[in-house]
């Protein structure tokens, strides 16, 4: 009888502990989701403030060359003078695909003020220029697409996972960035950190 009671109490304690763990996990998961949505603005402003205090600038964006949709060679440095949203993606990547409608929507609104560089990481096997072009055309996206056929951008930025998005100011300095898919709100927060303040 005592053994049965002990087993019952033990099972109940385990069930309570497990339920507590699940609740804690779900709560933390929701908090992390909110934090992820805000992390780009927080990290960008915190990093800029820290750099300013230490007399340091944000890191210079490494230059690299790529092809545009017409097959012309283009460099990142040629885009400097305008703020740049630099996004690395591939057509086989589901998280990349999930964020692209958000990028296209914001590009339609801010494309004259912000240079969008949607860089397809082409390896010649899993991803080809043809696959990238086909995907963009099928979806009807209007943002500019570039092709990193020599993996120069991937190496220059140490890209280990995609999508990866970097926000570069008009002087060519990286203000902030994020790995993983982002939503419209996070994209706009990143742009706010690099977009010059209007005097109007």
N, C-alpha and C positions, 0 to 999 in steps of 0.2 A: 504493500500500500504506500509506504513511504517512498519507495523507489519510483513508483508510478507518479506520485505527487511531484517528486523532484524532476522527473522527465517532463511532466506537464509544465512546470514552472520554467524549466530550461527552454522548452519549445516556445513558450509564450514570450520569454525574454528575447530569444532569437528573432521571433517574428516582429517584436517591437523595434529591436535594433535594426533589422532589415528595412522596416517601414520608415524608420527615421532616416536611414541612409538614402532611401529613394527620394524622400521629401527634400532632404538636403541637396541631393544631386540635381533634382528638378529646379529647386530654387536657385542654385548656383548657375545652372544652365541658362535660366532666364536672365540672371544678372550678367552673365558673360555675353549673352546676345546683345544686351543694351550697351555693355562696355565696348563690344566690337563695333557697334554702330558709331560710337563716339570716339574710338581710339585714334582715328586719323587726325581729328581736330586737336585732341588732347596732346598727342605725341608731337604734332607739328608745332603747336604753340609752346609747349614745354621745351622742346628741343631748341627752338629759335630763341626763347628767353635765356636758356642756359648758355647757348653759344654767345649771345650778346653780352651776358655777364662776364664771360671768360675772354671776351675780345675775339671770339672765333666766328667764322662764317660757316654757313651750311656747306656740305661737301659739293664740289663742282661735279656736275653730271658728266660722266665719261662719254666721249664722242664715239660714234660707230657709224658704219655705212650699211645701207639696206636698199632694196629695190622698191619703187612705187608700183602702182597698178599698171603703169605703162611700160615697166621694165627699165626705167631710168634709175641711175644710182643717186641716192639721197643720203645726206648726213644729218645727224641730230643737230650738230652745230649750226647748220644752215637755218634751222627753225628758231634759234635763239633770237630774242628780241620781242617775242610773245611768250606768255606763260605756256607751258607744255604739259599735257596729260599723256604720259607714256604708259601704254598698257601692253603687256606680253600675253599672247594667247595662242591657241591652236584649235582647229575645227573639231578635233576628236575629244576635246576637254569639256565635259558637262558643266562644271562651274563657270568656265569661260563663256559658254553659250548663255548661261542663266543671267549674266550681268550685261550682256551686249545690248539688249533693248533699252536698258537704263542709259548706257553710254550714248546710244543713237539719239535718244530723246533729248539729253542735255546738249549733245553736239548740235542738234537742230536749233537750239536756243542760243548757245554761246559760241558756236563755231567760228564766228567772225572775230571773237575776242581771245579765244583760247585755241592753241594748236593741239588738236587731238592726233596722237600717233598710235594707231592700233597695229602693233607689230606681231605678225604671224611667225611663230618659231618653226621654220621649215627645216626638216632633217632629211628630206628626200625619200623617206620610206613611209613612216607613219603619217607625216604631214608633208604635203607638196604644195607648190604655188597653185596648181590646178584645184586641189581640194579646198584650199582657202578661198580662192576666187568663187568657186561654185557655191560654197556655204554663204558667203556674203551676198552674192547675187540672189540666191534663193530666199534669203531673209529680207532682202530689200533695204539693207543698211546703207546709210548715206555718208557715214564718217570715213575719213581717209584710211586706207589700209596699206601697210608696208610689209615687206617680206625679208626676214632675217635668214637669207639662204646660206650664209657662211657662219652662222651662229656668233657673229661679232657682238651683237647686243646681249645675247645670253651670257657670253663670257665676261663682257665688260661689267655687267650688273650682277654677276653671280647668281643667275636665275636657277633656282633649284625646284621650284614648283610654280605652276600657273593656275589661274591668272595672277599676275603681279602688276600693280599699278604704282607709278611714281609721279609725284607732282613737282614740277621744276619751274622755278620762277623765270621771269623774262631775262634775267642776267645769267641764266644757266646753272643755278644752284638748286640742288635737291632740297626741298623743304620738308617733305614727308613722303611716306609710301606705305603700302600694305600688301601682304600676300593673301590670296584667297579672294573669292567673289565679293563684290561690294554692291550695295544698293544705291538708289538715287540720292538718298539723304547723305550717305557717306561720301559719295562722289562730289556732291555740292560742297560739303565741308572741306574737302581737300582743295577744291578749286578756289574756295574763299581765301585759303591761305596763300595762294599764288597770284590771285587776280588783283591788279592795282585798284586802289580805292578811287572811286570817281569823285571829282571835285564838284559835280553838279548837285 
